[in-house]
Amino acid sequence: MLRPEVLPRARTAALPAGPADVTEAWLRNRRLSEHTRDAYRRDVTGWLSWCAERGLDPLRATFLDVNAYGRELESTPRGRDGRTLTPATVARRLSALSSWYDFLAKLGAVTANPVSAADRPRVDRDHSATVGLTPEEVDALIAAAETDTGPTAARNRAAVALLADLGLRVGELVALEVSDLGTERGHRSVRFVGKGGKVRRRALTPGTAYALDAYLTARAEAQGVTVPELTGPLLVTATGGRLDRHAVFRLVRRLAQRAGIAAWAKLSPHSLRHAFATTARSEGVPLEDVQDAMGHADPRTTRRYDRDRHNLDRDPAYAIWAARARRRG
């Protein structure tokens, strides 16, 4: 039986009360960004709904039930295009579910984690499924933003600059506050909460700083205040609300279409993050520096973006041979 003090008072009527409540306790216990918290909540809610449809108590589920759920996730067409979830997406959902069951086990609500013994989709850690952009395509997209018109044009330029020059995740971008902008050791910088709830700080490039200054100046003038008096979300809608991730998706695709990018309909804000990493590596930025900038805990994640890593020009055999030749004189 779950102790009442660890559970919130509000209950989700559409789902089994105990598991739904403990989900909120689990999320509060994790250091997560709001975007990640929402994603994990959806992941667990999907599992609870699946169990409810089959009359299955999730606290009594076995690895066989999790296997059946995973197979259904892999095979069921979704969305307008009718595509199934990628193995990476299914693996992420099962990973969230496993963490949830670990929390339940610590509370004594289950004796074992059924996900730990379940099958997981094989994920190619050496490849990213994200539709990327070439440096020239990124330039074209930025140029499209620079010629954009309308009341939100300055904001759009600032948003694209942050995505392209810093490689931010879309959740990190839309969560930014005006107060997150600052300076550190002579650098213009921005502070944000990355994955795992870790507070990070990145330098603003001159181009990004210029785009932000132009946007904030225009926004302050429209509000009849000075720039230092601005507060609230950094990126706002025409009515003053926080810009959401869906609007950023639409923005990227609209600008990409204007820029004549063939794959515009398949692009996402993550495509710019992908381009940031691939371009940095092709320009010779060390893997560990790109990893730090991207906020990746595992360097293998960063390597997935390194399209040039199999280039024979970079084969270390040449460096070994050259060093030997120097020693021999």
C-alpha positions as CSV (number, residue, x, y, z in Angstrom):
1,M,0.0,0.0,0.0
2,L,1.4,3.4,-0.9
3,R,1.9,5.8,1.9
4,P,-0.5,8.8,1.6
5,E,2.1,11.4,2.4
6,V,4.0,10.7,-0.9
7,L,1.0,11.2,-3.0
8,P,-0.7,14.4,-4.3
9,R,-4.3,15.0,-3.3
10,A,-5.5,15.5,-6.9
11,R,-6.5,12.3,-8.7
12,T,-6.8,11.5,-12.4
13,A,-10.2,10.0,-12.8
14,A,-9.6,8.5,-16.2
15,L,-6.7,6.3,-15.0
16,P,-6.2,3.9,-12.1
17,A,-6.1,6.3,-9.1
18,G,-3.0,4.8,-7.3
19,P,-0.7,4.6,-10.3
20,A,-1.8,7.9,-11.7
21,D,-1.1,9.6,-8.4
22,V,2.2,7.9,-7.9
23,T,3.2,9.2,-11.3
24,E,3.1,12.7,-10.1
25,A,5.1,11.8,-7.0
26,W,7.7,10.1,-9.2
27,L,7.9,13.2,-11.5
28,R,8.3,15.5,-8.5
29,N,11.1,13.3,-7.3
30,R,13.1,13.6,-10.5
31,R,15.2,16.6,-11.6
32,L,13.7,17.1,-15.0
33,S,12.9,19.9,-17.3
34,E,9.2,20.7,-17.8
35,H,9.3,19.3,-21.3
36,T,10.9,16.0,-20.2
37,R,8.4,15.8,-17.3
38,D,5.5,16.2,-19.7
39,A,7.0,13.6,-22.0
40,Y,7.4,11.1,-19.2
41,R,3.9,11.7,-18.0
42,R,2.6,11.0,-21.4
43,D,4.7,7.8,-21.6
44,V,3.3,6.4,-18.3
45,T,-0.2,7.6,-19.1
46,G,-0.1,5.6,-22.4
47,W,0.9,2.5,-20.5
48,L,-1.8,3.0,-17.9
49,S,-4.5,3.5,-20.6
50,W,-3.3,0.4,-22.4
51,C,-3.6,-1.6,-19.1
52,A,-7.1,-0.1,-18.4
53,E,-8.4,-1.1,-21.8
54,R,-7.4,-4.7,-21.1
55,G,-8.5,-4.9,-17.5
56,L,-4.9,-5.3,-16.4
57,D,-3.7,-4.0,-13.0
58,P,-0.4,-2.2,-13.8
59,L,0.9,-3.1,-10.4
60,R,0.6,-6.8,-11.3
61,A,1.9,-6.5,-14.8
62,T,4.7,-8.9,-15.9
63,F,7.4,-8.6,-18.5
64,L,5.1,-10.5,-20.9
65,D,2.6,-7.6,-20.6
66,V,5.4,-5.1,-21.3
67,N,6.5,-7.1,-24.3
68,A,3.0,-7.1,-25.7
69,Y,2.8,-3.3,-25.1
70,G,6.1,-2.7,-26.8
71,R,5.1,-4.8,-29.8
72,E,1.9,-2.8,-30.2
73,L,3.8,0.5,-30.0
74,E,6.2,-0.8,-32.7
75,S,3.4,-1.9,-35.1
76,T,0.5,0.5,-34.7
77,P,0.4,3.3,-37.4
78,R,0.1,6.8,-35.9
79,G,-0.5,10.3,-37.0
80,R,-1.6,11.7,-40.3
81,D,1.1,9.9,-42.2
82,G,0.3,6.5,-40.7
83,R,3.9,5.8,-39.7
84,T,4.8,3.7,-36.8
85,L,7.0,4.8,-33.9
86,T,10.8,4.5,-34.4
87,P,12.7,2.0,-32.3
88,A,14.4,4.9,-30.5
89,T,11.0,6.3,-29.5
90,V,9.7,3.0,-28.3
91,A,12.9,2.4,-26.4
92,R,12.6,5.9,-24.7
93,R,9.0,5.2,-23.7
94,L,10.0,1.8,-22.2
95,S,12.9,3.5,-20.4
96,A,10.5,6.0,-18.8
97,L,8.2,3.2,-17.8
98,S,11.2,1.3,-16.3
99,S,12.1,4.3,-14.2
100,W,8.5,4.6,-13.0
101,Y,8.5,1.0,-11.9
102,D,11.8,1.4,-10.1
103,F,10.1,4.2,-8.1
104,L,7.2,1.9,-7.3
105,A,9.6,-0.8,-6.2
106,K,11.3,1.6,-3.8
107,L,7.9,2.5,-2.3
108,G,7.1,-1.2,-1.9
109,A,4.1,-1.0,-4.3
110,V,5.6,-3.8,-6.6
111,T,8.1,-6.5,-5.9
112,A,10.0,-6.2,-9.1
113,N,10.3,-4.0,-12.2
114,P,8.6,-5.9,-15.1
115,V,10.3,-3.7,-17.7
116,S,13.8,-4.8,-16.6
117,A,13.1,-8.3,-18.0
118,A,11.2,-7.2,-21.1
119,D,12.5,-7.0,-24.6
120,R,13.8,-3.6,-25.8
121,P,13.9,-2.5,-29.4
122,R,17.4,-2.5,-30.9
123,V,18.4,1.1,-31.4
124,D,21.2,2.0,-33.8
125,R,23.4,4.2,-31.5
126,D,25.6,5.0,-34.4
127,H,22.9,6.8,-36.5
128,S,20.5,9.6,-35.9
129,A,17.1,9.4,-37.6
130,T,16.8,13.2,-37.5
131,V,16.5,14.8,-41.0
132,G,19.5,17.1,-41.0
133,L,20.6,20.2,-42.8
134,T,23.8,21.0,-44.7
135,P,25.6,24.2,-43.7
136,E,24.3,25.8,-46.9
137,E,20.7,24.9,-46.1
138,V,21.1,26.4,-42.6
139,D,22.4,29.6,-44.2
140,A,19.4,29.6,-46.5
141,L,17.0,29.1,-43.6
142,I,18.6,32.0,-41.7
143,A,18.4,34.2,-44.8
144,A,14.7,33.4,-45.0
145,A,14.3,34.5,-41.4
146,E,16.2,37.7,-42.1
147,T,13.8,38.6,-44.9
148,D,10.7,37.6,-42.9
149,T,8.1,40.3,-42.3
150,G,5.3,40.9,-39.9
151,P,4.9,41.6,-36.2
152,T,6.8,38.5,-35.1
153,A,9.6,38.7,-37.6
154,A,12.2,39.9,-35.1
155,R,11.3,37.2,-32.7
156,N,11.5,34.6,-35.4
157,R,15.0,35.7,-36.3
158,A,16.0,35.4,-32.6
159,A,14.5,32.0,-32.3
160,V,16.2,30.7,-35.4
161,A,19.6,32.2,-34.3
162,L,19.4,30.4,-30.9
163,L,18.6,27.1,-32.6
164,A,21.2,27.4,-35.3
165,D,24.1,28.9,-33.5
166,L,23.7,27.2,-30.1
167,G,21.9,24.0,-31.1
168,L,19.4,24.3,-28.3
169,R,16.6,21.7,-27.8
170,V,13.2,23.1,-28.6
171,G,12.1,22.6,-25.0
172,E,15.1,24.5,-23.8
173,L,14.4,27.3,-26.2
174,V,10.7,27.9,-25.4
175,A,11.4,27.7,-21.6
176,L,13.8,30.6,-21.7
177,E,13.1,33.7,-19.7
178,V,14.3,37.3,-20.3
179,S,16.2,37.0,-17.0
180,D,18.2,34.1,-18.4
181,L,20.2,36.5,-20.6
182,G,23.4,37.8,-19.0
183,T,27.1,38.1,-19.2
184,E,29.9,35.9,-17.9
185,R,33.7,36.7,-18.1
186,G,33.1,39.1,-21.0
187,H,30.8,36.8,-22.9
188,R,27.1,37.5,-23.6
189,S,25.4,34.3,-22.4
190,V,22.1,32.5,-21.9
191,R,21.2,30.3,-19.0
192,F,18.8,27.4,-19.3
193,V,17.7,24.1,-17.8
194,G,18.9,21.1,-19.8
195,K,18.1,17.4,-19.6
196,G,18.2,16.0,-16.1
197,G,17.2,19.4,-14.7
198,K,20.8,20.6,-14.9
199,V,21.3,24.4,-15.2
200,R,23.6,25.2,-18.1
201,R,25.1,28.4,-19.6
202,R,26.1,28.9,-23.2
203,A,27.8,31.8,-25.0
204,L,25.8,33.9,-27.4
205,T,27.5,34.4,-30.8
206,P,27.6,38.0,-32.1
207,G,24.9,37.1,-34.6
208,T,22.6,35.7,-32.0
209,A,23.2,38.6,-29.6
210,Y,22.4,41.0,-32.4
211,A,19.2,39.2,-33.2
212,L,18.1,39.1,-29.6
213,D,18.9,42.8,-29.1
214,A,16.9,43.8,-32.1
215,Y,14.0,41.6,-31.0
216,L,14.0,42.9,-27.4
217,T,14.3,46.5,-28.5
218,A,11.3,46.1,-30.7
219,R,9.3,44.3,-28.0
220,A,10.1,46.9,-25.4
221,E,9.1,49.8,-27.8
222,A,5.8,48.0,-28.4
223,Q,5.1,47.6,-24.7
224,G,6.2,51.2,-23.9
225,V,9.0,50.1,-21.6
226,T,12.8,50.0,-21.7
227,V,14.6,46.7,-22.4
228,P,15.8,46.3,-18.8
229,E,12.2,46.5,-17.7
230,L,11.1,43.5,-19.8
231,T,10.2,40.4,-17.8
232,G,8.6,37.0,-18.5
233,P,9.2,34.5,-21.3
234,L,12.0,35.4,-23.7
235,L,10.1,34.4,-26.8
236,V,6.4,35.4,-26.8
237,T,3.5,35.3,-29.2
238,A,1.8,38.4,-30.7
239,T,-0.5,38.4,-27.7
240,G,2.2,38.1,-25.1
241,G,2.0,34.5,-24.3
242,R,4.9,32.1,-24.2
243,L,5.8,30.7,-27.6
244,D,5.2,26.9,-27.6
245,R,7.1,24.1,-29.2
246,H,4.5,23.5,-31.9
247,A,4.8,27.1,-33.1
248,V,8.6,26.6,-33.4
249,F,8.0,23.5,-35.5
250,R,5.7,25.4,-37.8
251,L,8.2,28.3,-38.0
252,V,11.1,26.1,-39.0
253,R,9.1,24.4,-41.7
254,R,7.7,27.6,-43.0
255,L,11.1,29.2,-43.3
256,A,12.6,26.1,-44.8
257,Q,10.0,26.0,-47.4
258,R,10.6,29.7,-48.3
259,A,14.3,28.9,-48.4
260,G,13.7,26.2,-51.0
261,I,14.8,23.3,-48.9
262,A,13.5,20.1,-50.5
263,A,12.9,18.2,-47.2
264,W,11.1,21.2,-45.5
265,A,8.0,19.1,-44.6
266,K,10.2,16.6,-42.6
267,L,12.3,19.1,-40.7
268,S,12.0,20.0,-37.1
269,P,13.8,22.3,-34.7
270,H,16.0,19.3,-33.9
271,S,17.2,19.4,-37.5
272,L,19.0,22.6,-36.6
273,R,20.5,21.0,-33.5
274,H,21.7,18.1,-35.6
275,A,23.2,20.6,-38.1
276,F,25.0,22.4,-35.2
277,A,26.7,19.2,-34.1
278,T,27.6,17.9,-37.6
279,T,29.0,21.3,-38.7
280,A,31.0,21.7,-35.5
281,R,32.6,18.3,-35.9
282,S,33.3,18.9,-39.6
283,E,35.0,22.2,-38.7
284,G,37.3,20.3,-36.3
285,V,35.7,21.1,-33.0
286,P,36.8,18.3,-30.6
287,L,34.2,15.7,-29.8
288,E,34.2,16.5,-26.0
289,D,33.6,20.2,-26.7
290,V,30.6,19.4,-28.9
291,Q,29.4,17.0,-26.3
292,D,29.6,19.7,-23.6
293,A,27.8,22.2,-25.8
294,M,25.0,19.7,-26.6
295,G,24.6,18.6,-23.0
296,H,25.1,14.9,-23.8
297,A,25.9,12.7,-20.8
298,D,27.2,10.0,-23.2
299,P,29.7,10.8,-25.9
300,R,28.1,8.1,-28.1
301,T,25.1,10.3,-28.4
302,T,27.3,13.1,-29.8
303,R,29.0,10.7,-32.2
304,R,25.7,9.9,-33.8
305,Y,25.7,13.4,-35.3
306,D,29.3,13.2,-36.6
307,R,28.6,12.4,-40.2
308,D,32.3,12.8,-41.1
309,R,33.6,10.3,-38.5
310,H,34.2,7.6,-41.2
311,N,36.2,9.9,-43.4
312,L,39.5,8.1,-44.2
313,D,41.3,11.4,-44.1
314,R,40.8,11.3,-40.3
315,D,42.1,7.7,-39.9
316,P,44.5,7.8,-37.0
317,A,46.7,5.4,-38.9
318,Y,48.1,8.3,-40.8
319,A,49.1,10.1,-37.5
320,I,50.8,7.0,-36.2
321,W,52.7,6.5,-39.5
322,A,53.7,10.2,-39.6
323,A,55.0,10.1,-36.0
324,R,57.0,7.0,-36.8
325,A,58.5,8.7,-39.9
326,R,59.5,11.7,-37.8
327,R,61.3,9.5,-35.3
328,R,63.2,7.8,-38.0
329,G,64.3,11.2,-39.4
